[in-house]
Amino acid sequence: MSFDYTLRNLNKKIKRCHQCRLVGTRINTLCGEGNLHAELMLIAQAPGEHEDREDRMFIGPSGKILDELLTTVDIQRREIYMTNHIKCMLPKNRNPKSDEIASCSPYLDREIELIDPKILASLGYYATRYILEKYGVPLPPKPEFREVYGNVLEIDGKTIIPLQHPAAVLHDSSIKNTLVKNYRKMQVLYTSLSKKRIVRKETK
């Protein structure tokens, strides 16, 4: 009960947020959604136009790609928790500015603390950059940044797997096989975690 109450309080703060310029261009401020006890958290960059209008995660074109990827790797939305690093739509899908990142990051930090997932899957450049910085992982030069996607990092009790954002397929369909390969790595991690949990229950 207290956990749910605390998360609801956080979401109320997110909904009322006026800390940066995005308050003037958004319709909704998106809170995370999904399984509150999830062991896998997907962290995207920011809501798109469809998500901003409907106040729901991943319902636009990139959401369709994500659903295809999750179906391919046999993971259901209801099993996981999804959130955005930046809680408001970025005008014309531009990159987030440093003060917007600074304003939103504490919300994400608190979500990670409350949900306490074992696996953090960051989607795309900005979400991945923040998560790597948060956990003290040295960042590669930007031209080489794509090489981090699909790598698995074990840090501070968390498993971190950076992944390409599903929207990348909308710009370059040739990379879909690479996305499927990397999302399968996430599924292997998630399945392995579930099996360990079952074994622990059986040995008690």
Protein Blocks (a to p, Z undefined) as FASTA:
>chain_A
ZZmmmmmmmmmmmmmpckbfklmmmmbdcddedjfkbcbdcddfbdcfklmmnopahkbf
mlmmmmmmmmmnopafklpccddfblcdcehhiacdfklmmmmmmmmmmmmmmnopabdc
dedjklmmmmmmmnopacddfklmmmmgopacdeehiacdddddfklmmmomklmmmmmm
mmmmmmmmmmmmmmmmmmmmmmZZ
